[in-house]
Amino acid sequence: MQKHQATLSSFHFRRSTTDGIIQVLNEGSYVMAEYSERTGLVKWQRVVLATQREIVEKWLRERYPMQLAKAANN
């Protein structure tokens, strides 16, 4: 558990727009990845250790679950 906290503490998370994109930034405020709440996919922009990727992706999916599109015919 302590290893997970250390990994997450080196990243910052910020909602970039109203369309459900969450940016993952490192300590230097570089965009490392973007997570889409609509699709549940994480697009990595920079190289990150596989163990760090897994921890960050799991955290994102737990905190920002995929949002199902609302039906157009309400």
Distance bins in CASP14 RR format, pairs under 12 A and 6 or more apart:
PFRMAT RR
TARGET T0000
AUTHOR 0000-0000-0000
RMODE 2
METHOD distances of the structure
MODEL  1
1 7 0 0 0 0 0 1 0 0 0 0 0
1 8 0 0 0 0 0 1 0 0 0 0 0
1 55 0 0 0 0 0 1 0 0 0 0 0
2 8 0 0 0 0 0 1 0 0 0 0 0
2 9 0 0 0 0 0 1 0 0 0 0 0
2 55 0 0 0 0 0 1 0 0 0 0 0
3 9 0 0 0 0 0 1 0 0 0 0 0
3 10 0 0 0 0 0 1 0 0 0 0 0
3 49 0 0 0 0 0 1 0 0 0 0 0
3 51 0 0 0 0 1 0 0 0 0 0 0
3 52 0 0 0 0 1 0 0 0 0 0 0
3 54 0 0 0 0 0 1 0 0 0 0 0
3 55 0 0 0 0 1 0 0 0 0 0 0
4 10 0 0 0 0 0 1 0 0 0 0 0
4 11 0 0 0 0 0 1 0 0 0 0 0
4 51 0 0 0 0 1 0 0 0 0 0 0
4 52 0 0 0 0 1 0 0 0 0 0 0
4 54 0 0 0 0 1 0 0 0 0 0 0
4 55 1 0 1 0 0 0 0 0 0 0 0
4 56 0 0 0 0 1 0 0 0 0 0 0
4 58 0 0 0 0 1 0 0 0 0 0 0
4 59 0 0 0 0 1 0 0 0 0 0 0
4 62 0 0 0 0 0 1 0 0 0 0 0
5 11 0 0 0 0 0 1 0 0 0 0 0
5 55 0 0 0 0 1 0 0 0 0 0 0
5 59 0 0 0 0 0 1 0 0 0 0 0
6 51 0 0 0 0 0 1 0 0 0 0 0
6 52 0 0 0 0 1 0 0 0 0 0 0
6 55 0 0 0 0 1 0 0 0 0 0 0
7 24 0 0 0 0 0 1 0 0 0 0 0
7 26 0 0 0 0 0 1 0 0 0 0 0
7 32 0 0 0 0 0 1 0 0 0 0 0
7 48 0 0 0 0 1 0 0 0 0 0 0
7 49 0 0 0 0 1 0 0 0 0 0 0
7 50 0 0 0 0 0 1 0 0 0 0 0
7 51 1 0 0 1 0 0 0 0 0 0 0
7 52 1 0 1 0 0 0 0 0 0 0 0
7 53 0 0 0 0 1 0 0 0 0 0 0
7 54 0 0 0 0 1 0 0 0 0 0 0
7 55 1 0 1 0 0 0 0 0 0 0 0
7 56 1 0 0 1 0 0 0 0 0 0 0
7 57 0 0 0 0 0 1 0 0 0 0 0
7 58 0 0 0 0 0 1 0 0 0 0 0
7 59 0 0 0 0 1 0 0 0 0 0 0
8 24 0 0 0 0 0 1 0 0 0 0 0
8 26 0 0 0 0 0 1 0 0 0 0 0
8 27 0 0 0 0 0 1 0 0 0 0 0
8 52 0 0 0 0 1 0 0 0 0 0 0
8 54 0 0 0 0 0 1 0 0 0 0 0
8 55 1 0 0 1 0 0 0 0 0 0 0
8 56 1 0 0 1 0 0 0 0 0 0 0
8 57 0 0 0 0 0 1 0 0 0 0 0
8 58 0 0 0 0 0 1 0 0 0 0 0
8 59 1 0 0 1 0 0 0 0 0 0 0
8 60 0 0 0 0 0 1 0 0 0 0 0
8 62 0 0 0 0 0 1 0 0 0 0 0
8 63 0 0 0 0 0 1 0 0 0 0 0
9 26 0 0 0 0 0 1 0 0 0 0 0
9 27 0 0 0 0 1 0 0 0 0 0 0
9 52 0 0 0 0 0 1 0 0 0 0 0
9 55 0 0 0 0 0 1 0 0 0 0 0
9 56 0 0 0 0 0 1 0 0 0 0 0
9 59 0 0 0 0 0 1 0 0 0 0 0
10 24 0 0 0 0 0 1 0 0 0 0 0
10 25 0 0 0 0 0 1 0 0 0 0 0
10 26 1 0 0 1 0 0 0 0 0 0 0
10 27 1 0 1 0 0 0 0 0 0 0 0
10 28 0 0 0 0 1 0 0 0 0 0 0
10 30 0 0 0 0 0 1 0 0 0 0 0
10 32 0 0 0 0 1 0 0 0 0 0 0
10 48 0 0 0 0 1 0 0 0 0 0 0
10 49 0 0 0 0 0 1 0 0 0 0 0
10 52 0 0 0 0 1 0 0 0 0 0 0
10 55 0 0 0 0 0 1 0 0 0 0 0
10 56 0 0 0 0 1 0 0 0 0 0 0
11 22 0 0 0 0 0 1 0 0 0 0 0
11 23 0 0 0 0 0 1 0 0 0 0 0
11 24 1 0 1 0 0 0 0 0 0 0 0
11 25 1 0 0 1 0 0 0 0 0 0 0
11 26 1 0 0 1 0 0 0 0 0 0 0
11 27 1 0 0 1 0 0 0 0 0 0 0
11 28 0 0 0 0 0 1 0 0 0 0 0
11 29 0 0 0 0 0 1 0 0 0 0 0
11 30 0 0 0 0 0 1 0 0 0 0 0
11 31 0 0 0 0 0 1 0 0 0 0 0
11 32 1 0 0 1 0 0 0 0 0 0 0
11 33 0 0 0 0 1 0 0 0 0 0 0
11 35 0 0 0 0 0 1 0 0 0 0 0
11 44 0 0 0 0 0 1 0 0 0 0 0
11 46 0 0 0 0 0 1 0 0 0 0 0
11 48 0 0 0 0 1 0 0 0 0 0 0
11 52 0 0 0 0 1 0 0 0 0 0 0
11 53 0 0 0 0 0 1 0 0 0 0 0
11 55 0 0 0 0 1 0 0 0 0 0 0
11 56 1 0 0 1 0 0 0 0 0 0 0
11 57 0 0 0 0 0 1 0 0 0 0 0
11 59 0 0 0 0 1 0 0 0 0 0 0
11 60 0 0 0 0 1 0 0 0 0 0 0
12 22 0 0 0 0 0 1 0 0 0 0 0
12 23 0 0 0 0 1 0 0 0 0 0 0
12 24 1 0 0 1 0 0 0 0 0 0 0
12 25 1 0 1 0 0 0 0 0 0 0 0
12 26 1 0 0 1 0 0 0 0 0 0 0
12 27 1 0 0 1 0 0 0 0 0 0 0
12 28 0 0 0 0 1 0 0 0 0 0 0
12 29 1 0 0 1 0 0 0 0 0 0 0
12 30 0 0 0 0 0 1 0 0 0 0 0
12 31 0 0 0 0 0 1 0 0 0 0 0
12 32 0 0 0 0 1 0 0 0 0 0 0
12 33 0 0 0 0 0 1 0 0 0 0 0
12 56 0 0 0 0 0 1 0 0 0 0 0
13 21 0 0 0 0 0 1 0 0 0 0 0
13 22 1 0 1 0 0 0 0 0 0 0 0
13 23 1 0 0 1 0 0 0 0 0 0 0
13 24 1 0 0 1 0 0 0 0 0 0 0
13 25 1 0 0 1 0 0 0 0 0 0 0
13 26 0 0 0 0 0 1 0 0 0 0 0
13 31 0 0 0 0 0 1 0 0 0 0 0
13 32 0 0 0 0 0 1 0 0 0 0 0
13 33 0 0 0 0 1 0 0 0 0 0 0
13 34 0 0 0 0 0 1 0 0 0 0 0
13 35 0 0 0 0 1 0 0 0 0 0 0
13 42 0 0 0 0 0 1 0 0 0 0 0
13 56 0 0 0 0 1 0 0 0 0 0 0
13 57 0 0 0 0 0 1 0 0 0 0 0
13 59 0 0 0 0 1 0 0 0 0 0 0
13 60 1 0 0 1 0 0 0 0 0 0 0
13 62 0 0 0 0 0 1 0 0 0 0 0
13 63 1 0 0 1 0 0 0 0 0 0 0
13 64 0 0 0 0 1 0 0 0 0 0 0
14 20 0 0 0 0 0 1 0 0 0 0 0
14 21 0 0 0 0 1 0 0 0 0 0 0
14 22 1 0 0 1 0 0 0 0 0 0 0
14 23 1 0 1 0 0 0 0 0 0 0 0
14 24 0 0 0 0 1 0 0 0 0 0 0
14 25 1 0 0 1 0 0 0 0 0 0 0
14 26 0 0 0 0 0 1 0 0 0 0 0
14 29 0 0 0 0 1 0 0 0 0 0 0
14 31 0 0 0 0 1 0 0 0 0 0 0
14 32 0 0 0 0 0 1 0 0 0 0 0
14 33 0 0 0 0 0 1 0 0 0 0 0
14 34 0 0 0 0 0 1 0 0 0 0 0
14 35 0 0 0 0 0 1 0 0 0 0 0
14 64 0 0 0 0 0 1 0 0 0 0 0
15 21 1 0 0 1 0 0 0 0 0 0 0
15 22 1 0 1 0 0 0 0 0 0 0 0
15 23 1 0 0 1 0 0 0 0 0 0 0
15 24 0 0 0 0 0 1 0 0 0 0 0
15 25 0 0 0 0 0 1 0 0 0 0 0
15 34 0 0 0 0 0 1 0 0 0 0 0
15 35 0 0 0 0 1 0 0 0 0 0 0
15 36 0 0 0 0 0 1 0 0 0 0 0
15 37 0 0 0 0 1 0 0 0 0 0 0
15 60 0 0 0 0 0 1 0 0 0 0 0
15 63 0 0 0 0 0 1 0 0 0 0 0
15 64 0 0 0 0 1 0 0 0 0 0 0
16 22 1 0 0 1 0 0 0 0 0 0 0
16 23 1 0 1 0 0 0 0 0 0 0 0
16 24 0 0 0 0 0 1 0 0 0 0 0
16 25 0 0 0 0 1 0 0 0 0 0 0
16 31 0 0 0 0 1 0 0 0 0 0 0
16 33 0 0 0 0 0 1 0 0 0 0 0
16 34 1 0 0 1 0 0 0 0 0 0 0
16 35 0 0 0 0 1 0 0 0 0 0 0
16 36 0 0 0 0 0 1 0 0 0 0 0
16 37 0 0 0 0 0 1 0 0 0 0 0
17 23 0 0 0 0 1 0 0 0 0 0 0
17 34 0 0 0 0 0 1 0 0 0 0 0
17 36 0 0 0 0 0 1 0 0 0 0 0
17 37 0 0 0 0 0 1 0 0 0 0 0
17 38 0 0 0 0 0 1 0 0 0 0 0
18 37 0 0 0 0 0 1 0 0 0 0 0
18 38 0 0 0 0 0 1 0 0 0 0 0
19 34 0 0 0 0 0 1 0 0 0 0 0
19 36 0 0 0 0 1 0 0 0 0 0 0
19 37 0 0 0 0 1 0 0 0 0 0 0
19 38 1 0 0 1 0 0 0 0 0 0 0
19 39 0 0 0 0 0 1 0 0 0 0 0
19 67 0 0 0 0 0 1 0 0 0 0 0
19 69 0 0 0 0 0 1 0 0 0 0 0
20 34 0 0 0 0 1 0 0 0 0 0 0
20 35 0 0 0 0 1 0 0 0 0 0 0
20 36 1 0 0 1 0 0 0 0 0 0 0
20 37 1 0 1 0 0 0 0 0 0 0 0
20 38 1 0 0 1 0 0 0 0 0 0 0
20 39 0 0 0 0 1 0 0 0 0 0 0
20 40 0 0 0 0 1 0 0 0 0 0 0
20 41 0 0 0 0 0 1 0 0 0 0 0
20 60 0 0 0 0 0 1 0 0 0 0 0
20 64 0 0 0 0 1 0 0 0 0 0 0
20 65 0 0 0 0 0 1 0 0 0 0 0
20 66 0 0 0 0 0 1 0 0 0 0 0
20 67 1 0 0 1 0 0 0 0 0 0 0
20 69 0 0 0 0 0 1 0 0 0 0 0
21 31 0 0 0 0 0 1 0 0 0 0 0
21 33 0 0 0 0 0 1 0 0 0 0 0
21 34 1 0 1 0 0 0 0 0 0 0 0
21 35 1 0 0 1 0 0 0 0 0 0 0
21 36 1 0 1 0 0 0 0 0 0 0 0
21 37 1 0 0 1 0 0 0 0 0 0 0
21 38 0 0 0 0 1 0 0 0 0 0 0
21 39 0 0 0 0 0 1 0 0 0 0 0
21 40 0 0 0 0 0 1 0 0 0 0 0
21 41 0 0 0 0 0 1 0 0 0 0 0
21 42 0 0 0 0 0 1 0 0 0 0 0
21 43 0 0 0 0 1 0 0 0 0 0 0
21 60 0 0 0 0 0 1 0 0 0 0 0
21 64 0 0 0 0 0 1 0 0 0 0 0
21 67 0 0 0 0 0 1 0 0 0 0 0
22 31 0 0 0 0 0 1 0 0 0 0 0
22 32 0 0 0 0 0 1 0 0 0 0 0
22 33 0 0 0 0 1 0 0 0 0 0 0
22 34 1 0 0 1 0 0 0 0 0 0 0
22 35 1 0 1 0 0 0 0 0 0 0 0
22 36 1 0 0 1 0 0 0 0 0 0 0
22 37 1 0 0 1 0 0 0 0 0 0 0
22 38 0 0 0 0 0 1 0 0 0 0 0
22 39 0 0 0 0 0 1 0 0 0 0 0
22 40 0 0 0 0 1 0 0 0 0 0 0
22 41 0 0 0 0 0 1 0 0 0 0 0
22 42 0 0 0 0 1 0 0 0 0 0 0
22 43 0 0 0 0 0 1 0 0 0 0 0
22 56 0 0 0 0 0 1 0 0 0 0 0
22 57 0 0 0 0 0 1 0 0 0 0 0
22 59 0 0 0 0 0 1 0 0 0 0 0
22 60 1 0 0 1 0 0 0 0 0 0 0
22 61 0 0 0 0 0 1 0 0 0 0 0
22 63 0 0 0 0 1 0 0 0 0 0 0
22 64 1 0 1 0 0 0 0 0 0 0 0
22 65 0 0 0 0 0 1 0 0 0 0 0
22 66 0 0 0 0 0 1 0 0 0 0 0
22 67 0 0 0 0 0 1 0 0 0 0 0
23 29 0 0 0 0 1 0 0 0 0 0 0
23 30 0 0 0 0 0 1 0 0 0 0 0
23 31 1 0 1 0 0 0 0 0 0 0 0
23 32 0 0 0 0 1 0 0 0 0 0 0
23 33 1 0 0 1 0 0 0 0 0 0 0
23 34 1 0 1 0 0 0 0 0 0 0 0
23 35 1 0 0 1 0 0 0 0 0 0 0
23 36 0 0 0 0 0 1 0 0 0 0 0
23 42 0 0 0 0 0 1 0 0 0 0 0
23 43 0 0 0 0 0 1 0 0 0 0 0
23 44 0 0 0 0 0 1 0 0 0 0 0
23 45 0 0 0 0 1 0 0 0 0 0 0
23 56 0 0 0 0 0 1 0 0 0 0 0
23 60 0 0 0 0 0 1 0 0 0 0 0
23 64 0 0 0 0 0 1 0 0 0 0 0
24 30 0 0 0 0 1 0 0 0 0 0 0
24 31 1 0 0 1 0 0 0 0 0 0 0
24 32 1 0 1 0 0 0 0 0 0 0 0
24 33 1 0 1 0 0 0 0 0 0 0 0
24 34 1 0 0 1 0 0 0 0 0 0 0
24 35 1 0 0 1 0 0 0 0 0 0 0
24 36 0 0 0 0 0 1 0 0 0 0 0
24 42 1 0 0 1 0 0 0 0 0 0 0
24 43 0 0 0 0 1 0 0 0 0 0 0
24 44 0 0 0 0 1 0 0 0 0 0 0
24 45 0 0 0 0 1 0 0 0 0 0 0
24 46 0 0 0 0 1 0 0 0 0 0 0
24 48 0 0 0 0 1 0 0 0 0 0 0
24 52 0 0 0 0 0 1 0 0 0 0 0
24 53 0 0 0 0 1 0 0 0 0 0 0
24 55 0 0 0 0 0 1 0 0 0 0 0
24 56 1 0 0 1 0 0 0 0 0 0 0
24 57 0 0 0 0 1 0 0 0 0 0 0
24 59 0 0 0 0 1 0 0 0 0 0 0
24 60 1 0 0 1 0 0 0 0 0 0 0
24 63 0 0 0 0 0 1 0 0 0 0 0
24 64 0 0 0 0 0 1 0 0 0 0 0
25 31 1 0 1 0 0 0 0 0 0 0 0
25 32 1 0 0 1 0 0 0 0 0 0 0
25 33 0 0 0 0 1 0 0 0 0 0 0
25 34 0 0 0 0 0 1 0 0 0 0 0
25 35 0 0 0 0 0 1 0 0 0 0 0
25 45 0 0 0 0 0 1 0 0 0 0 0
25 46 0 0 0 0 0 1 0 0 0 0 0
25 56 0 0 0 0 0 1 0 0 0 0 0
26 32 1 0 1 0 0 0 0 0 0 0 0
26 33 0 0 0 0 1 0 0 0 0 0 0
26 44 0 0 0 0 0 1 0 0 0 0 0
26 45 0 0 0 0 0 1 0 0 0 0 0
26 46 1 0 0 1 0 0 0 0 0 0 0
26 47 0 0 0 0 0 1 0 0 0 0 0
26 48 0 0 0 0 1 0 0 0 0 0 0
26 52 0 0 0 0 0 1 0 0 0 0 0
26 56 0 0 0 0 0 1 0 0 0 0 0
28 46 0 0 0 0 0 1 0 0 0 0 0
30 45 0 0 0 0 1 0 0 0 0 0 0
30 46 1 0 0 1 0 0 0 0 0 0 0
30 47 0 0 0 0 0 1 0 0 0 0 0
30 48 0 0 0 0 0 1 0 0 0 0 0
31 43 0 0 0 0 0 1 0 0 0 0 0
31 44 0 0 0 0 1 0 0 0 0 0 0
31 45 1 0 1 0 0 0 0 0 0 0 0
31 46 1 0 0 1 0 0 0 0 0 0 0
31 48 0 0 0 0 0 1 0 0 0 0 0
32 42 0 0 0 0 1 0 0 0 0 0 0
32 43 0 0 0 0 0 1 0 0 0 0 0
32 44 1 0 0 1 0 0 0 0 0 0 0
32 45 1 0 0 1 0 0 0 0 0 0 0
32 46 1 0 1 0 0 0 0 0 0 0 0
32 47 0 0 0 0 1 0 0 0 0 0 0
32 48 1 0 0 1 0 0 0 0 0 0 0
32 49 0 0 0 0 0 1 0 0 0 0 0
32 52 0 0 0 0 1 0 0 0 0 0 0
32 53 0 0 0 0 1 0 0 0 0 0 0
32 56 0 0 0 0 1 0 0 0 0 0 0
32 57 0 0 0 0 0 1 0 0 0 0 0
32 60 0 0 0 0 0 1 0 0 0 0 0
33 40 0 0 0 0 0 1 0 0 0 0 0
33 41 0 0 0 0 0 1 0 0 0 0 0
33 42 1 0 1 0 0 0 0 0 0 0 0
33 43 1 0 0 1 0 0 0 0 0 0 0
33 44 1 0 1 0 0 0 0 0 0 0 0
33 45 1 0 1 0 0 0 0 0 0 0 0
33 46 1 0 0 1 0 0 0 0 0 0 0
33 47 0 0 0 0 0 1 0 0 0 0 0
33 48 1 0 0 1 0 0 0 0 0 0 0
33 52 0 0 0 0 0 1 0 0 0 0 0
33 53 0 0 0 0 1 0 0 0 0 0 0
33 56 1 0 0 1 0 0 0 0 0 0 0
33 57 0 0 0 0 1 0 0 0 0 0 0
33 59 0 0 0 0 0 1 0 0 0 0 0
33 60 0 0 0 0 1 0 0 0 0 0 0
34 40 0 0 0 0 0 1 0 0 0 0 0
34 41 0 0 0 0 1 0 0 0 0 0 0
34 42 1 0 0 1 0 0 0 0 0 0 0
34 43 1 0 1 0 0 0 0 0 0 0 0
34 44 0 0 0 0 1 0 0 0 0 0 0
34 45 1 0 0 1 0 0 0 0 0 0 0
34 46 0 0 0 0 0 1 0 0 0 0 0
34 56 0 0 0 0 0 1 0 0 0 0 0
34 57 0 0 0 0 0 1 0 0 0 0 0
34 60 0 0 0 0 0 1 0 0 0 0 0
34 64 0 0 0 0 0 1 0 0 0 0 0
35 41 1 0 0 1 0 0 0 0 0 0 0
35 42 1 0 1 0 0 0 0 0 0 0 0
35 43 1 0 0 1 0 0 0 0 0 0 0
35 44 0 0 0 0 1 0 0 0 0 0 0
35 45 0 0 0 0 0 1 0 0 0 0 0
35 53 0 0 0 0 0 1 0 0 0 0 0
35 56 0 0 0 0 1 0 0 0 0 0 0
35 57 1 0 0 1 0 0 0 0 0 0 0
35 58 0 0 0 0 0 1 0 0 0 0 0
35 59 0 0 0 0 1 0 0 0 0 0 0
35 60 1 0 1 0 0 0 0 0 0 0 0
35 61 0 0 0 0 1 0 0 0 0 0 0
35 62 0 0 0 0 0 1 0 0 0 0 0
35 63 0 0 0 0 1 0 0 0 0 0 0
35 64 1 0 0 1 0 0 0 0 0 0 0
35 65 0 0 0 0 0 1 0 0 0 0 0
35 66 0 0 0 0 1 0 0 0 0 0 0
35 67 0 0 0 0 0 1 0 0 0 0 0
36 42 0 0 0 0 1 0 0 0 0 0 0
36 43 1 0 0 1 0 0 0 0 0 0 0
36 60 0 0 0 0 1 0 0 0 0 0 0
36 61 0 0 0 0 0 1 0 0 0 0 0
36 64 0 0 0 0 1 0 0 0 0 0 0
36 65 0 0 0 0 0 1 0 0 0 0 0
36 66 0 0 0 0 1 0 0 0 0 0 0
36 67 0 0 0 0 1 0 0 0 0 0 0
37 60 0 0 0 0 1 0 0 0 0 0 0
37 61 0 0 0 0 1 0 0 0 0 0 0
37 63 0 0 0 0 0 1 0 0 0 0 0
37 64 1 0 1 0 0 0 0 0 0 0 0
37 65 1 0 0 1 0 0 0 0 0 0 0
37 66 1 0 0 1 0 0 0 0 0 0 0
37 67 1 0 1 0 0 0 0 0 0 0 0
37 68 0 0 0 0 0 1 0 0 0 0 0
37 69 0 0 0 0 0 1 0 0 0 0 0
38 64 0 0 0 0 0 1 0 0 0 0 0
38 65 0 0 0 0 0 1 0 0 0 0 0
38 66 1 0 0 1 0 0 0 0 0 0 0
38 67 1 0 0 1 0 0 0 0 0 0 0
38 68 0 0 0 0 1 0 0 0 0 0 0
38 69 1 0 0 1 0 0 0 0 0 0 0
38 70 0 0 0 0 0 1 0 0 0 0 0
39 61 0 0 0 0 0 1 0 0 0 0 0
39 64 0 0 0 0 0 1 0 0 0 0 0
39 65 0 0 0 0 0 1 0 0 0 0 0
39 66 1 0 0 1 0 0 0 0 0 0 0
39 67 0 0 0 0 1 0 0 0 0 0 0
39 68 0 0 0 0 0 1 0 0 0 0 0
39 69 0 0 0 0 0 1 0 0 0 0 0
40 57 0 0 0 0 1 0 0 0 0 0 0
40 60 0 0 0 0 1 0 0 0 0 0 0
40 61 1 0 0 1 0 0 0 0 0 0 0
40 62 0 0 0 0 0 1 0 0 0 0 0
40 64 0 0 0 0 1 0 0 0 0 0 0
40 65 0 0 0 0 1 0 0 0 0 0 0
40 66 1 0 1 0 0 0 0 0 0 0 0
40 67 0 0 0 0 1 0 0 0 0 0 0
40 68 0 0 0 0 0 1 0 0 0 0 0
41 57 0 0 0 0 1 0 0 0 0 0 0
41 60 0 0 0 0 0 1 0 0 0 0 0
41 61 0 0 0 0 0 1 0 0 0 0 0
41 64 0 0 0 0 0 1 0 0 0 0 0
41 66 0 0 0 0 1 0 0 0 0 0 0
42 48 0 0 0 0 0 1 0 0 0 0 0
42 52 0 0 0 0 0 1 0 0 0 0 0
42 53 1 0 0 1 0 0 0 0 0 0 0
42 54 0 0 0 0 0 1 0 0 0 0 0
42 55 0 0 0 0 0 1 0 0 0 0 0
42 56 1 0 0 1 0 0 0 0 0 0 0
42 57 1 0 1 0 0 0 0 0 0 0 0
42 58 0 0 0 0 0 1 0 0 0 0 0
42 59 0 0 0 0 0 1 0 0 0 0 0
42 60 1 0 0 1 0 0 0 0 0 0 0
42 61 0 0 0 0 1 0 0 0 0 0 0
42 64 0 0 0 0 0 1 0 0 0 0 0
42 66 0 0 0 0 0 1 0 0 0 0 0
43 53 0 0 0 0 0 1 0 0 0 0 0
43 57 0 0 0 0 0 1 0 0 0 0 0
43 60 0 0 0 0 0 1 0 0 0 0 0
44 50 0 0 0 0 0 1 0 0 0 0 0
44 52 0 0 0 0 0 1 0 0 0 0 0
44 53 1 0 0 1 0 0 0 0 0 0 0
44 54 0 0 0 0 0 1 0 0 0 0 0
44 56 0 0 0 0 1 0 0 0 0 0 0
44 57 0 0 0 0 1 0 0 0 0 0 0
44 60 0 0 0 0 0 1 0 0 0 0 0
46 52 0 0 0 0 0 1 0 0 0 0 0
46 53 0 0 0 0 0 1 0 0 0 0 0
46 56 0 0 0 0 0 1 0 0 0 0 0
47 53 0 0 0 0 1 0 0 0 0 0 0
48 54 0 0 0 0 1 0 0 0 0 0 0
48 55 0 0 0 0 1 0 0 0 0 0 0
48 56 1 0 0 1 0 0 0 0 0 0 0
48 57 0 0 0 0 0 1 0 0 0 0 0
49 55 0 0 0 0 1 0 0 0 0 0 0
49 56 0 0 0 0 0 1 0 0 0 0 0
50 56 0 0 0 0 0 1 0 0 0 0 0
50 57 0 0 0 0 0 1 0 0 0 0 0
51 57 0 0 0 0 0 1 0 0 0 0 0
51 58 0 0 0 0 0 1 0 0 0 0 0
52 58 0 0 0 0 0 1 0 0 0 0 0
52 59 0 0 0 0 0 1 0 0 0 0 0
53 59 0 0 0 0 0 1 0 0 0 0 0
53 60 0 0 0 0 0 1 0 0 0 0 0
54 60 0 0 0 0 0 1 0 0 0 0 0
54 61 0 0 0 0 0 1 0 0 0 0 0
55 61 0 0 0 0 0 1 0 0 0 0 0
55 62 0 0 0 0 0 1 0 0 0 0 0
56 62 0 0 0 0 0 1 0 0 0 0 0
56 63 0 0 0 0 0 1 0 0 0 0 0
56 64 0 0 0 0 0 1 0 0 0 0 0
57 63 0 0 0 0 0 1 0 0 0 0 0
57 64 0 0 0 0 0 1 0 0 0 0 0
58 64 0 0 0 0 0 1 0 0 0 0 0
58 65 0 0 0 0 0 1 0 0 0 0 0
59 65 0 0 0 0 0 1 0 0 0 0 0
60 66 0 0 0 0 0 1 0 0 0 0 0
61 67 0 0 0 0 0 1 0 0 0 0 0
END
